[in-house]
């Protein structure tokens, strides 16, 4: 992910810390915070629900437990809803 201010690449550890409180960017020293994008979540809910319904017959045909595909789709859905927002550091 990139800084919302200067577009420089951010490390995974600093992004992980920004879940709890705003963190400064290493390049521009401006603050950012990792949040869930509700608009992206609502936009993606129908395709995810459709893929969850359609993956069950396919996985049963292949002989793979559907729970594996369900877990993968839900994790990818959650990760795709994360976004960085600009926040001041106190």
ChimeraX attribute file (.defattr): number of C-alpha atoms within 10 A of each C-alpha:
attribute: neighborCount
match mode: 1-to-1
recipient: residues
	/A:1	13
	/A:2	14
	/A:3	22
	/A:4	18
	/A:5	15
	/A:6	12
	/A:7	12
	/A:8	14
	/A:9	13
	/A:10	14
	/A:11	12
	/A:12	10
	/A:13	8
	/A:14	16
	/A:15	20
	/A:16	13
	/A:17	13
	/A:18	18
	/A:19	15
	/A:20	11
	/A:21	14
	/A:22	21
	/A:23	23
	/A:24	17
	/A:25	22
	/A:26	14
	/A:27	13
	/A:28	12
	/A:29	13
	/A:30	18
	/A:31	21
	/A:32	24
	/A:33	24
	/A:34	20
	/A:35	14
	/A:36	16
	/A:37	16
	/A:38	12
	/A:39	9
	/A:40	14
	/A:41	16
	/A:42	10
	/A:43	12
	/A:44	14
	/A:45	12
	/A:46	11
	/A:47	11
	/A:48	17
	/A:49	12
	/A:50	10
	/A:51	14
	/A:52	18
	/A:53	12
	/A:54	11
	/A:55	16
	/A:56	16
	/A:57	12
	/A:58	12
	/A:59	16
	/A:60	11
	/A:61	10
	/A:62	9
	/A:63	9
	/A:64	12
	/A:65	12
	/A:66	16
	/A:67	13
	/A:68	10
	/A:69	16
	/A:70	18
	/A:71	12
	/A:72	10
	/A:73	17
	/A:74	14
	/A:75	11
	/A:76	12
	/A:77	17
	/A:78	12
	/A:79	11
	/A:80	14
	/A:81	17
	/A:82	16
	/A:83	16
	/A:84	18
	/A:85	16
	/A:86	15
	/A:87	16
	/A:88	12
	/A:89	13
	/A:90	7
